Amino acid sequence: MQPSKGRPGSDGAGQESPVERLDGADPGPAEEAGHLRYDDPWYDALASDWGEPAGAGVPAPAVVPSARGEHRTGAAAADVYLEVQRSAAFQEVRRRYRRFVVPAFVAFFAWYVGYVVAATTAPELMARPVAGAVNVALVAGLGQFLTTFLFTWAYARHARLRRDRAALELRWHTQELTRGVNGGVS
């Protein structure tokens, strides 16, 4: 056996390694106190199959569950999710999401493309000084960062105030429906 990560192992002179000594030897003072030892086989993640009974490396025979019972549960759960997806509450949550995200995306994308187009087609405008060495391009570039944070804040606020509660209620309703389909087991 080779030492792992610089820890002591067998010296190859026919002596037992400290790991092999654990089979029946009395524990030392450090082991009695509950301290972790470097020669402990459970310490090394690479020490597979140590301490397992004979034949433990053989894979267990596969147990195939009844396909008919699983299919019914799976189909019923799928029906629950389709029912929730078609519900007015779910459609309202999606509508609220789209009402914010689509205009916000259009505004931010137009602002970004406008900045790039202005930087490439109107360099004299972008080079115009605003204050000292600060020019229009620098102000617009920093404005890109500012609007990113602003849109993130607005999205989180909108989600918290307009969608989170309704989405949480839908989630609990879906959990209850699937729990009923699975016979009380979720």
Backbone as CSV, one residue per row, in Angstrom:
resi,resn,N_x,N_y,N_z,CA_x,CA_y,CA_z,C_x,C_y,C_z
1,MET,0.843,-1.175,0.000,0.000,0.000,0.000,0.885,1.232,0.000
2,GLN,0.543,2.242,-0.787,1.327,3.457,-0.852,0.794,4.459,0.154
3,PRO,1.664,5.295,0.703,1.180,6.341,1.596,0.298,7.297,0.816
4,SER,-0.741,7.760,1.455,-1.663,8.675,0.804,-1.453,10.078,1.343
5,LYS,-1.203,11.015,0.473,-1.062,12.423,0.817,0.013,12.641,1.885
6,GLY,1.115,11.904,1.783,2.230,12.117,2.681,2.070,11.466,4.044
7,ARG,1.030,10.678,4.229,0.825,10.021,5.511,1.610,8.724,5.554
8,PRO,1.971,8.282,6.754,2.776,7.065,6.840,2.000,5.850,6.388
9,GLY,2.692,4.933,5.765,2.077,3.686,5.325,3.043,2.556,5.620
10,SER,2.925,1.481,4.904,3.796,0.333,5.105,5.176,0.653,4.586
11,ASP,6.198,0.171,5.312,7.554,0.432,4.855,8.044,-0.641,3.901
12,GLY,7.236,-1.675,3.634,7.579,-2.707,2.672,8.509,-3.757,3.229
13,ALA,8.825,-3.757,4.543,9.759,-4.712,5.123,9.016,-5.859,5.789
14,GLY,7.807,-6.148,5.370,7.043,-7.249,5.915,6.272,-6.878,7.170
15,GLN,6.373,-5.674,7.621,5.625,-5.258,8.808,4.235,-4.835,8.394
16,GLU,3.333,-4.974,9.348,1.967,-4.534,9.079,1.931,-3.013,9.037
17,SER,1.071,-2.503,8.158,0.870,-1.059,8.160,-0.042,-0.725,9.328
18,PRO,-0.050,0.516,9.786,-0.942,0.884,10.877,-2.404,0.616,10.540
19,VAL,-2.773,0.682,9.275,-4.155,0.446,8.887,-4.519,-1.011,9.102
20,GLU,-3.624,-1.916,8.706,-3.888,-3.342,8.871,-3.882,-3.736,10.340
21,ARG,-3.159,-3.003,11.197,-3.072,-3.278,12.601,-4.408,-3.059,13.300
22,LEU,-5.325,-2.330,12.722,-6.594,-1.994,13.364,-7.529,-3.189,13.499
23,ASP,-7.236,-4.316,12.854,-8.147,-5.469,12.896,-8.429,-5.967,14.304
24,GLY,-7.476,-6.035,15.160,-7.748,-6.579,16.477,-6.883,-5.970,17.544
25,ALA,-6.059,-5.028,17.223,-5.130,-4.449,18.176,-5.849,-3.497,19.119
26,ASP,-5.248,-3.315,20.280,-5.805,-2.365,21.243,-5.593,-0.953,20.720
27,PRO,-6.571,-0.094,20.913,-6.407,1.287,20.460,-5.389,2.026,21.311
28,GLY,-4.702,2.944,20.685,-3.732,3.753,21.398,-4.418,4.879,22.159
29,PRO,-3.663,5.672,22.889,-4.255,6.746,23.690,-4.984,7.777,22.834
30,ALA,-4.481,8.073,21.636,-5.148,9.060,20.785,-6.493,8.529,20.315
31,GLU,-6.573,7.209,20.062,-7.835,6.637,19.592,-8.861,6.628,20.711
32,GLU,-8.414,6.380,21.916,-9.339,6.349,23.036,-9.954,7.713,23.271
33,ALA,-9.194,8.760,23.036,-9.691,10.111,23.281,-10.595,10.584,22.151
34,GLY,-10.751,9.793,21.101,-11.631,10.175,19.997,-10.957,11.043,18.955
35,HIS,-9.638,11.140,18.978,-8.929,11.957,17.998,-8.852,11.227,16.668
36,LEU,-8.863,11.994,15.616,-8.736,11.436,14.274,-7.271,11.135,14.007
37,ARG,-6.998,9.933,13.547,-5.632,9.544,13.222,-5.463,9.526,11.716
38,TYR,-4.248,9.801,11.276,-3.973,9.787,9.854,-3.989,8.386,9.270
39,ASP,-3.764,7.377,10.102,-3.765,6.023,9.580,-5.139,5.371,9.690
40,ASP,-6.151,6.149,9.998,-7.518,5.652,10.078,-8.042,5.424,8.656
41,PRO,-8.542,4.241,8.346,-8.992,3.996,6.967,-10.181,4.858,6.574
42,TRP,-10.945,5.340,7.533,-12.099,6.177,7.186,-11.685,7.590,6.861
43,TYR,-10.454,7.964,7.199,-9.960,9.298,6.910,-9.642,9.447,5.426
44,ASP,-9.203,8.395,4.787,-8.783,8.447,3.400,-9.969,8.155,2.488
45,ALA,-10.356,9.110,1.681,-11.502,8.931,0.791,-11.204,7.915,-0.308
46,LEU,-9.938,7.685,-0.586,-9.578,6.753,-1.654,-9.586,5.306,-1.184
47,ALA,-9.809,5.077,0.111,-9.759,3.725,0.662,-11.106,3.048,0.469
48,SER,-11.360,2.569,-0.731,-12.638,1.919,-1.000,-12.592,0.462,-0.584
49,ASP,-13.698,-0.091,-0.243,-13.906,-1.487,0.130,-13.233,-1.884,1.435
50,TRP,-12.782,-0.975,2.253,-12.196,-1.316,3.538,-13.302,-1.484,4.551
51,GLY,-13.240,-2.508,5.326,-14.199,-2.715,6.390,-15.538,-3.241,5.915
52,GLU,-15.652,-3.617,4.651,-16.906,-4.134,4.139,-16.863,-5.658,4.168
53,PRO,-18.004,-6.299,4.380,-18.006,-7.758,4.391,-17.664,-8.319,3.011
54,ALA,-17.255,-9.579,2.993,-16.903,-10.226,1.729,-18.095,-10.209,0.789
55,GLY,-17.842,-9.906,-0.460,-18.907,-9.873,-1.457,-19.607,-8.525,-1.520
56,ALA,-19.125,-7.550,-0.741,-19.787,-6.247,-0.742,-19.538,-5.491,-2.030
57,GLY,-18.459,-5.826,-2.731,-18.166,-5.135,-3.972,-19.045,-5.588,-5.118
58,VAL,-19.761,-6.694,-4.924,-20.640,-7.210,-5.969,-21.918,-6.382,-5.952
59,PRO,-22.326,-5.842,-7.096,-23.539,-5.033,-7.093,-24.760,-5.862,-6.715
60,ALA,-25.658,-5.220,-5.990,-26.892,-5.881,-5.585,-27.761,-6.102,-6.810
61,PRO,-28.531,-7.176,-6.810,-29.401,-7.391,-7.961,-30.414,-6.265,-8.080
62,ALA,-30.644,-5.871,-9.312,-31.567,-4.767,-9.557,-32.996,-5.193,-9.246
63,VAL,-33.682,-4.335,-8.534,-35.083,-4.587,-8.221,-35.902,-3.712,-9.156
64,VAL,-36.684,-4.334,-9.984,-37.485,-3.598,-10.942,-38.874,-3.403,-10.345
65,PRO,-39.253,-2.140,-10.074,-40.584,-1.912,-9.524,-41.658,-2.159,-10.571
66,SER,-42.842,-2.313,-10.095,-43.959,-2.542,-10.991,-44.157,-1.340,-11.896
67,ALA,-44.026,-1.552,-13.162,-44.147,-0.456,-14.118,-45.561,0.103,-14.136
68,ARG,-46.570,-0.719,-13.910,-47.943,-0.261,-13.980,-48.234,0.728,-12.847
69,GLY,-47.785,0.444,-11.656,-48.017,1.341,-10.525,-47.278,2.656,-10.679
70,GLU,-46.034,2.605,-11.147,-45.271,3.822,-11.348,-45.875,4.656,-12.457
71,HIS,-46.332,4.018,-13.500,-46.886,4.757,-14.631,-48.131,5.521,-14.203
72,ARG,-48.959,4.886,-13.393,-50.165,5.565,-12.943,-49.803,6.785,-12.105
73,THR,-48.857,6.637,-11.189,-48.467,7.753,-10.342,-47.836,8.853,-11.183
74,GLY,-46.934,8.495,-12.093,-46.281,9.478,-12.936,-47.270,10.201,-13.833
75,ALA,-48.189,9.465,-14.412,-49.191,10.087,-15.275,-50.094,10.990,-14.463
76,ALA,-50.471,10.563,-13.263,-51.340,11.381,-12.434,-50.623,12.653,-11.997
77,ALA,-49.333,12.542,-11.658,-48.568,13.726,-11.279,-48.454,14.676,-12.467
78,ALA,-48.243,14.142,-13.649,-48.176,14.981,-14.847,-49.509,15.694,-15.062
79,ASP,-50.598,14.996,-14.800,-51.918,15.624,-14.933,-52.085,16.767,-13.944
80,VAL,-51.565,16.582,-12.743,-51.643,17.643,-11.733,-50.895,18.870,-12.224
81,TYR,-49.672,18.687,-12.737,-48.887,19.820,-13.207,-49.538,20.485,-14.415
82,LEU,-50.127,19.703,-15.304,-50.837,20.306,-16.435,-52.049,21.092,-15.959
83,GLU,-52.755,20.558,-14.972,-53.911,21.268,-14.407,-53.490,22.596,-13.797
84,VAL,-52.382,22.592,-13.055,-51.888,23.826,-12.442,-51.436,24.801,-13.519
85,GLN,-50.770,24.296,-14.549,-50.302,25.168,-15.628,-51.471,25.842,-16.341
86,ARG,-52.585,25.158,-16.460,-53.755,25.720,-17.142,-54.598,26.601,-16.231
87,SER,-54.303,26.624,-14.943,-55.120,27.374,-13.994,-54.976,28.887,-14.202
88,ALA,-55.982,29.608,-13.788,-55.975,31.063,-13.918,-54.889,31.687,-13.034
89,ALA,-54.640,31.103,-11.871,-53.621,31.641,-10.967,-52.226,31.550,-11.600
90,PHE,-51.915,30.428,-12.226,-50.622,30.262,-12.877,-50.488,31.235,-14.050
91,GLN,-51.550,31.349,-14.834,-51.528,32.268,-15.975,-51.339,33.706,-15.510
92,GLU,-51.911,34.051,-14.371,-51.749,35.410,-13.834,-50.298,35.653,-13.400
93,VAL,-49.685,34.669,-12.771,-48.275,34.809,-12.377,-47.411,34.995,-13.624
94,ARG,-47.646,34.192,-14.645,-46.882,34.329,-15.888,-47.143,35.682,-16.567
95,ARG,-48.380,36.133,-16.540,-48.728,37.422,-17.146,-47.996,38.563,-16.426
96,ARG,-47.989,38.514,-15.091,-47.274,39.542,-14.320,-45.780,39.515,-14.633
97,TYR,-45.222,38.335,-14.778,-43.804,38.191,-15.120,-43.521,38.830,-16.483
98,ARG,-44.332,38.480,-17.476,-44.112,39.010,-18.825,-44.324,40.515,-18.887
99,ARG,-45.302,41.030,-18.109,-45.556,42.474,-18.119,-44.356,43.268,-17.643
100,PHE,-43.531,42.687,-16.799,-42.334,43.395,-16.373,-41.136,43.077,-17.267
101,VAL,-40.909,41.820,-17.535,-39.675,41.401,-18.194,-39.598,41.871,-19.637
102,VAL,-40.665,41.777,-20.387,-40.598,42.147,-21.809,-40.282,43.634,-21.984
103,PRO,-41.015,44.559,-21.344,-40.631,45.973,-21.509,-39.246,46.291,-20.947
104,ALA,-38.879,45.664,-19.825,-37.557,45.918,-19.249,-36.469,45.434,-20.195
105,PHE,-36.669,44.266,-20.800,-35.681,43.754,-21.754,-35.570,44.681,-22.956
106,VAL,-36.693,45.106,-23.495,-36.668,45.990,-24.671,-35.948,47.293,-24.333
107,ALA,-36.263,47.890,-23.175,-35.623,49.145,-22.788,-34.124,48.966,-22.600
108,PHE,-33.729,47.917,-21.883,-32.300,47.729,-21.628,-31.552,47.396,-22.913
109,PHE,-32.136,46.555,-23.755,-31.477,46.193,-25.006,-31.334,47.411,-25.917
110,ALA,-32.374,48.255,-25.990,-32.298,49.471,-26.807,-31.222,50.410,-26.267
111,TRP,-31.141,50.542,-24.959,-30.122,51.377,-24.335,-28.724,50.842,-24.639
112,TYR,-28.542,49.539,-24.557,-27.239,48.936,-24.833,-26.857,49.101,-26.308
113,VAL,-27.763,48.759,-27.203,-27.487,48.880,-28.639,-27.267,50.344,-29.007
114,GLY,-28.044,51.254,-28.415,-27.851,52.686,-28.659,-26.459,53.137,-28.264
115,TYR,-25.971,52.648,-27.141,-24.617,52.987,-26.687,-23.570,52.466,-27.669
116,VAL,-23.710,51.219,-28.094,-22.737,50.636,-29.019,-22.777,51.348,-30.371
117,VAL,-23.980,51.611,-30.866,-24.113,52.293,-32.160,-23.545,53.701,-32.081
118,ALA,-23.845,54.423,-31.002,-23.317,55.782,-30.851,-21.793,55.761,-30.749
119,ALA,-21.242,54.774,-30.061,-19.785,54.692,-29.915,-19.101,54.416,-31.246
120,THR,-19.768,53.679,-32.140,-19.133,53.342,-33.420,-19.446,54.336,-34.523
121,THR,-20.623,54.946,-34.497,-20.998,55.838,-35.604,-20.813,57.313,-35.289
122,ALA,-20.767,57.670,-34.024,-20.621,59.088,-33.665,-19.497,59.265,-32.649
123,PRO,-18.253,58.986,-33.066,-17.155,59.104,-32.106,-16.936,60.540,-31.622
124,GLU,-17.267,61.525,-32.470,-17.097,62.917,-32.048,-18.083,63.295,-30.935
125,LEU,-19.288,62.725,-30.973,-20.263,62.952,-29.894,-19.783,62.283,-28.610
126,MET,-19.310,61.061,-28.716,-18.872,60.307,-27.531,-17.596,60.914,-26.928
127,ALA,-16.785,61.611,-27.741,-15.547,62.215,-27.253,-15.770,63.585,-26.635
128,ARG,-16.969,64.121,-26.735,-17.252,65.451,-26.198,-17.065,65.450,-24.675
129,PRO,-16.268,66.368,-24.158,-16.013,66.398,-22.716,-17.258,66.856,-21.930
130,VAL,-17.440,66.249,-20.783,-18.551,66.627,-19.896,-17.997,67.453,-18.738
131,ALA,-16.975,66.934,-18.082,-16.320,67.656,-16.987,-14.871,67.189,-16.923
132,GLY,-13.966,68.048,-17.292,-12.541,67.699,-17.254,-12.229,66.591,-18.246
133,ALA,-11.672,65.493,-17.737,-11.303,64.372,-18.601,-12.455,63.401,-18.809
134,VAL,-13.580,63.656,-18.193,-14.751,62.782,-18.313,-15.525,63.190,-19.559
135,ASN,-15.740,62.205,-20.465,-16.469,62.508,-21.694,-17.823,61.774,-21.717
136,VAL,-18.587,61.983,-22.762,-19.919,61.387,-22.897,-19.834,59.869,-22.911
137,ALA,-18.832,59.292,-23.562,-18.692,57.836,-23.636,-18.496,57.235,-22.243
138,LEU,-17.686,57.884,-21.421,-17.454,57.387,-20.075,-18.726,57.469,-19.234
139,VAL,-19.438,58.555,-19.341,-20.694,58.711,-18.592,-21.712,57.665,-19.053
140,ALA,-21.820,57.459,-20.362,-22.758,56.465,-20.889,-22.335,55.052,-20.497
141,GLY,-21.042,54.769,-20.516,-20.552,53.450,-20.112,-20.835,53.174,-18.655
142,LEU,-20.602,54.141,-17.792,-20.939,53.976,-16.372,-22.455,53.896,-16.188
143,GLY,-23.181,54.569,-17.058,-24.651,54.475,-17.027,-25.130,53.068,-17.335
144,GLN,-24.368,52.342,-18.148,-24.718,50.938,-18.424,-24.684,50.128,-17.130
145,PHE,-23.645,50.328,-16.337,-23.559,49.624,-15.049,-24.702,50.052,-14.127
146,LEU,-24.944,51.336,-14.058,-26.002,51.850,-13.187,-27.370,51.279,-13.582
147,THR,-27.666,51.252,-14.863,-28.971,50.716,-15.277,-29.063,49.214,-15.044
148,THR,-27.941,48.501,-15.130,-27.965,47.067,-14.821,-28.394,46.858,-13.373
149,PHE,-27.797,47.599,-12.460,-28.174,47.480,-11.052,-29.602,47.956,-10.814
150,LEU,-30.001,49.023,-11.513,-31.365,49.527,-11.368,-32.402,48.507,-11.836
151,PHE,-32.162,47.894,-12.981,-33.091,46.875,-13.486,-33.120,45.642,-12.571
152,THR,-31.975,45.285,-12.022,-31.945,44.148,-11.097,-32.760,44.460,-9.850
153,TRP,-32.583,45.642,-9.305,-33.356,46.047,-8.130,-34.850,46.081,-8.457
154,ALA,-35.202,46.653,-9.601,-36.615,46.751,-9.985,-37.221,45.366,-10.202
155,TYR,-36.462,44.455,-10.788,-36.962,43.091,-10.993,-37.212,42.394,-9.667
156,ALA,-36.256,42.490,-8.748,-36.411,41.846,-7.443,-37.597,42.451,-6.687
157,ARG,-37.763,43.749,-6.759,-38.890,44.414,-6.085,-40.215,43.975,-6.708
158,HIS,-40.267,43.945,-8.019,-41.490,43.524,-8.707,-41.840,42.083,-8.345
159,ALA,-40.841,41.216,-8.336,-41.090,39.811,-7.994,-41.603,39.702,-6.568
160,ARG,-40.976,40.421,-5.649,-41.383,40.346,-4.248,-42.803,40.868,-4.044
161,LEU,-43.147,41.960,-4.692,-44.451,42.587,-4.457,-45.584,41.998,-5.296
162,ARG,-45.283,41.501,-6.499,-46.355,41.123,-7.416,-46.461,39.631,-7.719
163,ARG,-45.361,38.865,-7.518,-45.421,37.467,-7.957,-45.103,36.437,-6.893
164,ASP,-44.232,36.736,-5.955,-43.747,35.721,-5.026,-44.860,35.069,-4.207
165,ARG,-45.769,35.852,-3.674,-46.832,35.281,-2.855,-47.729,34.359,-3.672
166,ALA,-48.118,34.828,-4.859,-48.977,34.000,-5.716,-48.251,32.727,-6.152
167,ALA,-46.969,32.843,-6.461,-46.201,31.668,-6.874,-46.050,30.691,-5.712
168,LEU,-45.857,31.199,-4.508,-45.740,30.323,-3.344,-47.062,29.602,-3.071
169,GLU,-48.171,30.307,-3.213,-49.474,29.656,-3.035,-49.684,28.566,-4.086
170,LEU,-49.297,28.855,-5.316,-49.388,27.832,-6.372,-48.521,26.626,-6.046
171,ARG,-47.346,26.889,-5.527,-46.443,25.788,-5.184,-47.062,24.907,-4.107
172,TRP,-47.611,25.520,-3.060,-48.225,24.733,-1.986,-49.433,23.962,-2.499
173,HIS,-50.206,24.603,-3.363,-51.378,23.931,-3.940,-50.936,22.715,-4.762
174,THR,-49.878,22.893,-5.550,-49.356,21.790,-6.361,-48.831,20.669,-5.472
175,GLN,-48.135,21.037,-4.392,-47.624,20.021,-3.463,-48.778,19.218,-2.862
176,GLU,-49.846,19.907,-2.478,-50.996,19.208,-1.898,-51.642,18.268,-2.907
177,LEU,-51.765,18.735,-4.150,-52.370,17.888,-5.184,-51.509,16.664,-5.471
178,THR,-50.197,16.844,-5.593,-49.334,15.695,-5.870,-49.257,14.767,-4.669
179,ARG,-49.343,15.311,-3.466,-49.344,14.469,-2.275,-50.581,13.579,-2.274
180,GLY,-51.704,14.119,-2.714,-52.920,13.343,-2.811,-52.824,12.264,-3.873
181,VAL,-52.162,12.564,-4.976,-52.002,11.586,-6.062,-51.103,10.455,-5.617
182,ASN,-50.025,10.771,-4.891,-49.066,9.753,-4.462,-49.482,9.043,-3.188
183,GLY,-50.674,9.253,-2.730,-51.154,8.561,-1.548,-50.542,9.075,-0.261
184,GLY,-50.316,10.390,-0.169,-49.783,10.953,1.057,-48.276,10.961,1.119
185,VAL,-47.593,10.435,0.127,-46.128,10.416,0.120,-45.670,11.415,-0.917
186,SER,-44.834,12.370,-0.492,-44.350,13.354,-1.456,-42.919,13.124,-1.805
